[in-house]
């Protein structure tokens, strides 16, 4: 420590930066602190004072005051020693921590090095393990490839005894099998046999190689056993056939035996089963009893259809056996039931009842077939079926019949009922309806009965077509409908030929207007107050051919195909129009032209009106072969010496002969247009004849004036007295003639509007003739050809009178 006698200043070494000042302050706080009093410190700057005192040696004043501050120094030294000890302890602790930290770092580095070494060794071990695993897989594959043939060879030798097949040289001995199809091991046995067949088939070349080896052996005449895979392929096929024979015996033979037992008990070949007890009979209960086991075996076969043709053949045999057995049990019963229905209810009632019966039978047969060949959706369904089979036969059948729809919905997705064998079987069953109805249709000629049959069958077909399980019944009903429609068309054609085309009218048929007069008289006397009877009287007043045409067409309209109906309607309308024209010609000679015209107009209007609801075109194109040029073409063919008969071109002589000698003539046939033309012609004829009947002289006078032209004034028919007398005759008979025509129109035409439509053109024609005559009368000169003022005035009055009478009659007809 420096001496207090000399004053040495350390200000030159005093710190200047803020960090140094702060560090000194901390040191001062840790040591004795400031030596000056608090009053001095309050007068000077705290920072400058602390630095100066801390860095300066004690002054003389301090030496003088040593005795007073001895205690302070002692305490400060004590604190300094204590703090120094603490700092020393901290430094020692920090040193130990530093050493421990360095040791830890060394340990961590060592651990890290060891971990890296461990990772390296682990990677090497993993690579070695992968290599060993790959080698193991390769060796295992080699072992399997080496042992696979041995496995199939062992399987063939081992399974032969299980399925009852022994191989002695070339001879194969069949015996009793030690395994049953119901055993759990049967499925695995089939798998092993299928694998062996597939393996040896690939190794040996299949059935072709086996057949070639057999043929070669027979050709050589040796009995040497085939060696290698060909012989074992033959044996595996024999094992497969023996294993599948067990299934065939359990399913197909069981079905045949059950069918024989049922037929023997119920005496089916000689006695039919009543239809009302058919579903509860042994025909269904026995088959339901064997359906569960058969379905399990058939499902086993269906799962292996891809393993070979033998499974498909077995499934086909089972289906065929089932369908043949069911057909033999039900065929006689169905035919007997159809005949019974026909005898009890007639042909119409039989078709409805038989169709309903067939639809029901198709449904229950489909349910039973699905129990055998369908895919079971759940084990619960099989358990329920087994319970139903275990119960009494009647209860089991009732339960199955009650759940028919549920069974169909459960099997509906697999489509088993679409099998060709089963559909053919249902078609054969449903053919009983076609057989019975067809025999009855041959003797039916009544159109009403045939129409009822077709209508009933159409209703039943729509119901049968609504479900895929009854499509066979729908097809059978469709066939019967086609036969019924064919018979209906035949009978309709015969009726049209008899009543229309070959119609020969009697005097009563052509008694017009006698028929209409009698009807009007009866209506006026009030004899027929019933509206139906009045309508029947109107219907009876129609001409018989038209009545027959409308009756036949109205019956067959909804029961035959539209194209067929249109052809029949077109031909019948043409024939009816010809008959009406022939009838009008007979009435013309008997009753006069007005009655003939009104007869034709009346019936053509009715025919057009009655045909309008059918909404048909009555139009077609008729094609005919024209051989008019055939002779010339044959002559040219024979004259041509360079004929090319076998030339494959357009120059072929035979083709040229056909093209030049035969032509197709086409003609459009429109019966509706012909009907309209005939009606228009009849109306025009009536207008012409009615106007001639009322004012013939006036019309002839106008025609003569037109023909004579300017020279008409000097003609004899233009004489005033002649014209006056002609008009007087016309005016005198006009009222009577108009009344007669109006009365006649009232007999034929019930509608006043129709009468007015027909009478107005006749009235206008007479009025135009009067106007033409007036023009020529006005041109006549007084004093020439008998004309004077009085005659002209009288003629004008007569013309006006005729015009007024005609207009009045025309208005009265409305």
C-alpha angles and dihedrals in degrees: 000000000000122000119262094220096075123054111222118179121215093186090111087064095041116128119255108184124084093241092054091048091051091049091052091050090055091048090050090051092051093047132046095305125217119345097205125091124260093250092060091048092053091057098049135053109278097221095045092045095051093049094047094047094044095051099037126082117243114283129229091262090058092052090051090050094047095110092054095049097042091103093050092051091048092053091044091051090049091052091044091052090047092048090045090053090050092049089047091051090048091049091050091048090047090050091051090048090050091051091047090048091050090049090050091050090051091049091048091050090050091049091048091051091048090048092052089050090049091051091051092051091045091053091051091049092048092051090048090049092050090049091050091047092051090049089049092051091047091049091046091051090049089049092050092047090050093044099040096082090046090052093056092043090052091046092054093048093045101043095049092079092044096057093037102256125131125186117213108174108296091344122096115202119201119206141151116316119234093211129068126214089240093060118107091231093059093084092052090048089055090049092053092047092048091049090050092049091049094046097046090042091058093043097047101035099255132260093330092061091045092051091047091050091049091049091049091049092051090047092052092045095224127133094211114145115248110248133219127003096345093064092045090047088057090049094048090052089051090051091049091050091049093048093049090046087066089057092046090050092049095047115020097033091043091053091049092048092048090050091050092049093050092046091050094049096045095036088229100172090058103027130042122223116242109254094228092059098038098101093050095045129101089263088080106020095057092047092047087053094060097036098090096055092041091051092053092052094043090050087053089053094045091053089059101046090113092057096072149319092270091075092050091050091050092050090049091050091051093049094046092048091049094049094046092049093049092046092052090052098046106030097081093043093051094051093047091049092050092051091048092052091049093051094047103039107019127239097298096048091041093057092056097043093042092049092052090048092051092049090052092045092050090052096052092041090053090050091051092046091052089051087061104033106016127103112256112230098202142004090241090068090053092049091052090049092050089051091051091049091048091054125074116301095245093049092046092051092047090051092050092045091050092051097044094114092048090052092050092049090048092052098032096101100055095058095217091148088065091071111130094229093053094045090050089050092052090047090055091049093049091047087080088076091051091048095051097041094045091054089051095046092059091067097041117097100157111110094207092056092047091048091051091050093051092046093050093047092050091054092049092046091055089053093046092048092056093077128049090219093065100044091112090059089047091053092049091049090049090054091051090048090054091051092047091049090048091052091045092052090048092051092044091052091049091049092049092048091049100041101033118015096039095030116144112194120224125210089259091054091053095042095125127183087009093075092049093046092053091049092049091048092050091049092049092050091051094235093139111047094155112098091215092055091048090052090049090052089053090048091050091052091064121100108268098238092053091045090053093047094051093044094051095044093048090052099048098036097098100030103057132057115277094241092051091047092050092052091050092046093049094051094043093049091051092049092045092051090053091049091050091052091049090049091049089053091054092047090049091060093044108035106014140262097288093056091046092051094046091047091054094044092048096051096041090052091049091047092051092046094049093048095052096079090058091066095210131148099219088206131129144150116244118205123198132179113242114209096173092112095041094098094054092045092052090050091053090046093053093043092054108091094182095064116163103205098168101037112130094217142076089276092071108130096220091050090049090050092053093044095050100034102044125046133174117236116202125196130179115234116198112172093180091055091047089050091052091048091050091049092048091049092048092050092049091049091051092049090050095046094043092052090047091050093051102038108009094145093050092049092047090048092052091048092051090050092052091049094048094045115179093359093060093098091067097045122107094239087059093061110127096232091047092051091046094050090046092053092046091054091048093047091047095053098032098088093047094047093047090050091049093050092046090050092049091049089051089057095052102031119048095185113082090204090059090049091051092048091055097041098048096068090050091050092048090050092053091046091050089050090052090050091050090049091049091056092055092043090054090052092056114104122229113251093027126101093352098306124140138147096275094047092048091050092049091049092050091050091051091049092050090048092051091048092050093048092050093049091046092051090048092052092046090057093063 
